[in-house]
Structures are given as structure tokens and as C-alpha cells.
Amino acid sequence: MKILICIKQLSDSKDISRFDAHALEEAILLKQEFENQGIDLAAVDVVTIGPLESSKIIKRAFGVGADRGYHIVTRDYEYISSFETASKLAVVAKKRSYDLILTGIMSQDLMAGQTGPMLAEMLGFPCVTNVVKTNLTLENHSIEVEQEMENGFRDCLSITLPAVLTIQAGINTPRYPTLSKMLTAGKKEIVTFNEAELFPGEAEPVRARETFVSMEYPEKTRSGHLLRGSLIDKAGELLSILQEKNLV
């Protein structure tokens, strides 16, 4: 049983995106479930895309129990579209024929929620989003999941592996790295790739489907109005405002 978790380092805090932290924790819990049954079948790998310093979150993943780390190196914290991200992750995912791939439901910064489903489509795997509960079964090589829906409802699904799941926050409580595992994390090898290594011989390996133009804070377009005076004065002023706007 090989599990891959896709994680992302935030450009501001340099920490792992919190949704990805839940995905990582869920993979470790699944691995421990096998170990508690005396079955040493699960291997947990992590992969990230980012500049050299992004290896920090891979080492953190080692500190909570991950076995291998893959790092697709970029020049800086440049904008990478969901399509480009999924395309690069798919190449790494195909290298070890994973049974289960977990991602956060979305990244904490861009919050697009597209990478997981796109990755599943590229790999030809079934995909379930908004997962809030998992139960892995070996008998028929499948996983039972609960998917969060609107109005408090949940869909209960049985998915044949391999599959991609996007994990919702609240499914678990991510643990902190242990000192003993952090001491050994530095001895574990992180396999790095650049774009030329991922797509050898291709002049334009991933054609962007969108272009990043700019990013800016939204402008303030309206302001509040504070009513002052007694309750009668406030009520009268509020009525005048509503009448002025033809709301009453």
C-alpha cells in the first residue's frame, strides 16, 4: 500500500498549508492502522512544488512519520496554476504507482480547490472531494469515505483504489513532529526534480492554460454610517435613510 500526499509551503509563513497538514495526518493514521494490526504494508511519501527552502515542510513530514520525500524545485514562490501543478505532480505520482493520493481540499493561500480533481483526471483515478472520514479495507482493495455535503449531509462512498481524495479540515488533529523523528529526518534523502528532469526532451512540457496578471487588495467601495443620539433619534434617522433609498 503506497500513499502519496501532496503538500504546499505557504510563501508568507513558510509553513505547510493547514489543509495539507490534515491530509498528511490522515495518511499517517492509515499507516498506523496497518501497523497496529501487525501489517507492515503502508509507505507514506510526500511531494511538494516550490523553491529550495520548501524542503523544510518535507522534513517536517518526516518528523511526523513520512517515509520518502519528493521536491519539484522552482525558482521562487512564483504563481503556478492548478493545471501546471497537477501536471507536474502527475509525473511524480506515476513513478511509484500509488494506491492512494491525498491532497488538502484547497491550498490555504489561493483556495482554488482544483489541483486534486485535475490530478485525478490526469491519472485516470476516481476522485472524492471534501472527505471528512476514511476507512481503508484490504479485502477488496478499496476505501470507504464520507464526503461533506451542504446542510450537514454526508455522502458515504466506497471507492476502488487507486484513488485521489481531497481532505477537509477537521477530519483529524495534525500532530507535531517528534524529536526522535526530526533527528533522523536530516538523514533521509529528498529526491529533487527540475522541470527538465520531469519532462526530458520537451521544449514546452506544460502549456499554461491561464496567465497571472497581477494581485492586489480589493478597494474599499462603501463605508458604514453610525447612528447617534437617543433610540428615537436613531430610529428616525434610520427611517430617513431607508426612505431615501426607496427601501420602505
C-alpha positions as CSV (number, residue, x, y, z in Angstrom):
1,M,0.0,0.0,0.0
2,K,1.7,3.2,-1.2
3,I,0.3,6.5,-0.2
4,L,1.3,9.9,-1.7
5,I,0.5,13.2,0.0
6,C,0.7,16.5,-2.0
7,I,1.8,19.3,0.3
8,K,2.5,23.0,-0.2
9,Q,4.6,25.6,1.6
10,L,2.9,29.0,2.2
11,S,5.0,31.9,0.9
12,D,4.3,34.2,3.8
13,S,4.6,31.9,6.9
14,K,6.8,29.3,5.2
15,D,4.7,26.6,6.9
16,I,2.7,23.8,5.4
17,S,-0.8,24.7,4.2
18,R,-3.1,23.7,7.0
19,F,-5.4,21.6,4.7
20,D,-2.4,19.7,3.5
21,A,-1.4,19.1,7.2
22,H,-4.8,17.3,7.7
23,A,-4.1,15.2,4.6
24,L,-0.7,14.2,5.9
25,E,-2.1,13.3,9.3
26,E,-4.8,11.2,7.7
27,A,-2.1,9.2,5.8
28,I,-0.1,8.7,9.0
29,L,-3.2,7.5,10.8
30,L,-3.9,5.0,8.0
31,K,-0.4,3.7,8.1
32,Q,-0.6,3.3,11.9
33,E,-3.9,1.4,11.5
34,F,-2.0,-1.2,9.5
35,E,0.9,-1.3,11.9
36,N,-1.5,-1.8,14.8
37,Q,-2.8,-4.9,13.0
38,G,0.8,-6.2,12.6
39,I,0.7,-5.4,8.9
40,D,3.8,-3.6,7.6
41,L,2.4,-2.8,4.2
42,A,2.0,1.0,4.1
43,A,4.5,3.5,2.9
44,V,3.8,7.2,3.1
45,D,5.5,9.6,0.6
46,V,5.2,13.4,0.3
47,V,5.7,15.7,-2.7
48,T,5.9,19.5,-2.9
49,I,6.5,22.1,-5.5
50,G,8.4,25.2,-4.6
51,P,11.8,26.9,-4.1
52,L,14.7,25.2,-2.4
53,E,13.6,26.2,1.1
54,S,10.3,24.3,0.6
55,S,12.3,21.2,1.7
56,K,11.5,22.4,5.2
57,I,8.0,21.1,5.1
58,I,9.2,17.7,3.7
59,K,11.5,17.4,6.7
60,R,8.5,18.3,8.9
61,A,6.6,15.5,7.2
62,F,9.5,13.1,8.0
63,G,9.1,14.3,11.6
64,V,5.5,13.0,11.8
65,G,6.2,9.7,10.1
66,A,6.5,10.1,6.3
67,D,8.9,7.7,4.6
68,R,10.1,9.4,1.4
69,G,10.1,13.0,0.1
70,Y,10.0,14.4,-3.5
71,H,10.7,18.1,-4.2
72,I,9.9,19.7,-7.6
73,V,12.1,22.7,-7.4
74,T,11.0,26.1,-8.8
75,R,13.0,29.4,-8.9
76,D,10.9,31.3,-6.3
77,Y,7.4,31.4,-4.9
78,E,6.1,32.1,-8.4
79,Y,2.5,31.7,-9.4
80,I,1.8,28.2,-10.7
81,S,-1.7,27.4,-11.9
82,S,-3.6,24.4,-10.7
83,F,-3.2,22.8,-14.1
84,E,0.6,23.2,-14.1
85,T,0.7,21.9,-10.5
86,A,-1.4,18.9,-11.3
87,S,0.6,18.1,-14.4
88,K,3.9,18.1,-12.5
89,L,2.5,16.1,-9.6
90,A,1.1,13.5,-12.0
91,V,4.6,12.8,-13.4
92,V,5.9,12.1,-9.9
93,A,2.8,10.1,-9.0
94,K,3.3,7.8,-11.9
95,K,6.9,6.9,-10.8
96,R,5.8,4.6,-8.0
97,S,2.2,3.5,-8.9
98,Y,0.5,4.8,-5.8
99,D,-2.6,3.2,-4.4
100,L,-3.9,6.4,-2.7
101,I,-3.2,10.0,-3.2
102,L,-4.3,12.7,-0.7
103,T,-4.3,16.4,-1.0
104,G,-5.8,19.2,1.0
105,I,-9.3,20.3,-0.1
106,M,-7.6,23.5,-1.3
107,S,-4.4,25.5,-0.7
108,Q,-4.6,27.9,2.2
109,D,-3.4,30.9,0.0
110,L,-5.0,30.5,-3.4
111,M,-8.0,28.4,-2.2
112,A,-8.8,27.2,-5.8
113,G,-9.6,23.6,-4.9
114,Q,-8.7,22.4,-8.4
115,T,-5.4,20.6,-8.1
116,G,-6.7,17.3,-6.6
117,P,-9.5,16.7,-9.1
118,M,-7.2,17.7,-12.0
119,L,-4.5,15.3,-10.8
120,A,-7.1,12.5,-10.6
121,E,-8.3,13.2,-14.2
122,M,-4.7,13.1,-15.5
123,L,-4.0,9.8,-13.7
124,G,-7.4,8.3,-14.6
125,F,-8.2,7.8,-10.9
126,P,-11.6,8.3,-9.2
127,C,-11.7,11.3,-7.0
128,V,-13.7,12.3,-3.9
129,T,-13.5,15.9,-2.6
130,N,-14.5,17.3,0.9
131,V,-13.6,14.0,2.6
132,V,-14.2,14.0,6.4
133,K,-13.8,10.3,7.2
134,T,-11.9,7.4,5.8
135,N,-11.8,3.6,6.3
136,L,-9.3,1.6,4.3
137,T,-10.1,-2.0,3.6
138,L,-7.6,-4.6,2.3
139,E,-10.1,-7.3,1.4
140,N,-11.3,-5.7,-1.8
141,H,-8.6,-3.0,-2.2
142,S,-11.0,-0.1,-1.6
143,I,-11.6,2.8,0.7
144,E,-14.8,3.9,2.3
145,V,-15.1,7.6,2.7
146,E,-17.6,10.2,3.9
147,Q,-17.9,13.3,1.9
148,E,-19.2,16.5,3.4
149,M,-22.2,18.0,1.6
150,E,-24.3,21.1,2.2
151,N,-26.8,21.5,5.1
152,G,-24.9,19.0,7.3
153,F,-25.4,16.0,5.0
154,R,-22.8,13.4,4.1
155,D,-22.3,11.1,1.2
156,C,-21.0,7.6,2.1
157,L,-19.0,6.1,-0.7
158,S,-16.9,3.0,-1.4
159,I,-14.1,3.8,-3.8
160,T,-11.9,1.2,-5.6
161,L,-8.2,2.0,-5.4
162,P,-6.2,3.7,-6.8
163,A,-8.0,6.9,-6.0
164,V,-7.4,10.6,-5.2
165,L,-9.0,12.2,-2.1
166,T,-9.1,15.9,-1.1
167,I,-9.2,16.2,2.7
168,Q,-11.3,18.7,4.5
169,A,-10.1,20.4,7.7
170,G,-11.5,19.0,10.9
171,I,-11.1,15.3,9.8
172,N,-8.3,15.0,12.4
173,T,-5.9,16.9,14.6
174,P,-2.4,17.1,13.0
175,R,0.3,16.1,15.3
176,Y,3.6,17.8,16.0
177,P,6.9,16.3,14.8
178,T,8.6,14.2,17.4
179,L,12.2,15.0,18.4
180,S,13.4,11.5,17.6
181,K,12.0,11.6,14.1
182,M,13.2,15.1,13.5
183,L,16.8,13.9,14.4
184,T,16.5,11.2,11.8
185,A,14.8,13.4,9.2
186,G,18.0,15.0,8.2
187,K,19.4,11.6,7.2
188,K,16.5,10.9,4.9
189,E,17.1,11.7,1.2
190,I,14.8,14.2,-0.5
191,V,14.6,13.4,-4.2
192,T,14.6,16.6,-6.2
193,F,13.4,17.3,-9.8
194,N,13.5,20.3,-12.0
195,E,11.2,20.8,-15.0
196,A,13.8,19.5,-17.5
197,E,14.1,16.3,-15.5
198,L,10.3,15.8,-15.2
199,F,9.8,16.4,-18.9
200,P,13.0,15.4,-20.7
201,G,13.3,16.5,-24.3
202,E,10.2,18.6,-24.3
203,A,10.6,22.3,-25.2
204,E,7.3,23.3,-23.7
205,P,6.4,20.5,-21.2
206,V,3.3,22.1,-19.7
207,R,1.4,24.7,-21.7
208,A,-0.2,27.1,-19.2
209,R,-4.0,27.4,-19.5
210,E,-4.1,30.7,-17.8
211,T,-1.9,33.8,-17.2
212,F,-1.2,35.5,-13.9
213,V,-1.6,39.3,-14.5
214,S,-1.5,40.9,-11.1
215,M,-2.6,40.6,-7.5
216,E,-4.0,43.5,-5.3
217,Y,-6.1,44.1,-2.3
218,P,-9.7,45.0,-3.0
219,E,-10.5,48.7,-2.9
220,K,-12.9,50.0,-0.3
221,T,-16.1,50.9,-2.2
222,R,-18.5,51.6,0.7
223,S,-18.4,52.8,4.3
224,G,-20.7,52.4,7.3
225,H,-22.8,55.1,8.9
226,L,-23.0,55.2,12.7
227,L,-26.4,56.3,14.1
228,R,-26.1,58.6,17.1
229,G,-28.4,60.0,19.7
230,S,-31.4,58.5,21.5
231,L,-33.3,55.5,20.4
232,I,-36.0,57.8,18.9
233,D,-33.3,59.8,17.1
234,K,-31.7,56.7,15.7
235,A,-35.0,55.2,14.6
236,G,-35.9,58.5,12.8
237,E,-32.5,58.7,11.1
238,L,-32.7,55.1,10.0
239,L,-36.2,55.6,8.6
240,S,-35.0,58.6,6.6
241,I,-32.1,56.6,5.2
242,L,-34.4,53.8,4.1
243,Q,-36.9,56.2,2.6
244,E,-34.1,58.0,0.7
245,K,-33.0,54.7,-0.8
246,N,-36.6,53.7,-1.6
247,L,-36.4,50.7,0.6
248,V,-39.6,51.5,2.6
